[in-house]
Amino acid sequence: MNKEYTNEVNSGLKMQRWTPFTIWRWTSLFLVSYGAGHAVLVVIAGQALKLQTRSLLIPYLLLLCCGFIGGSLIYWARQSYERPRTGAIKFALAIFLFMNLYMGLLLLSAVKSDILSGSNALNGYAPYILSASVLGSLVVYVMARRRLEAINQSATENGEKRGTDGGWQRR
C-alpha cells in the first residue's frame, strides 16, 4: 500500500491521501531494483568466467526484458488480491510464466556465451525448467492463498473494504 502524505494548509492537520499504484509506477520500481541486481550478477558472472563485457550485454538486456514482462505479470496478479482464490491463481500463473522465461533466457545466454553446448542445455537442463516452474508456482499458490485469505479476513473483521485504487478504506 503506497501512501502520500500531504499537509492541509487551512487547518494545519496532516491528512493521508492514497496515490494510485499504476502499472508504470510498479514496473519502473520493479525494473530499477531488478536491473541493478542483475547488473551486479552479470558483472560477477563475467569476472568469474572471464567473459568480455560486450558479450554480456545481450544476456543482460534479455534478462531486463524478462524483468519487464515479470513485473507486468505480477502487477496483473496484484489486481485480484481482494479475491483470494483468483488472486492466488493469477499470482501462481505469473510466477510460472516468469520462471519459465527467466530460466529459458539463462540457458539461452549460457549457450550464446559458449558456457554450455546446445545439446547439453537441451538434454541436461531444459527438462528441469518445467518441473521447477510447476513446483514453484504450486508453492506460491498455497502461500499467496493463505496470505490473501488472512488479510481479507482481518480487513473484514475491522470493517474495511478494498478500494478501487487498491488501498484499504473504512466502511
Secondary structure, 3 states (H helix, E strand, C coil): CCEEEEECCCCCCEEEEECCCCHHHHHHHHHHHHHHHHHHHHHHHHHHHCCCHHHHHHHHHHHHHHHHHHHHHHHHHHCCCCCHHHHHHHHHHHHHHHHHHHHHHHHHHHHHCCCCCHHHHHHHHHHHHHHHHHHHHHHHHHHHHHHHHHHHHHHHHCCEEECCCCCEEEC
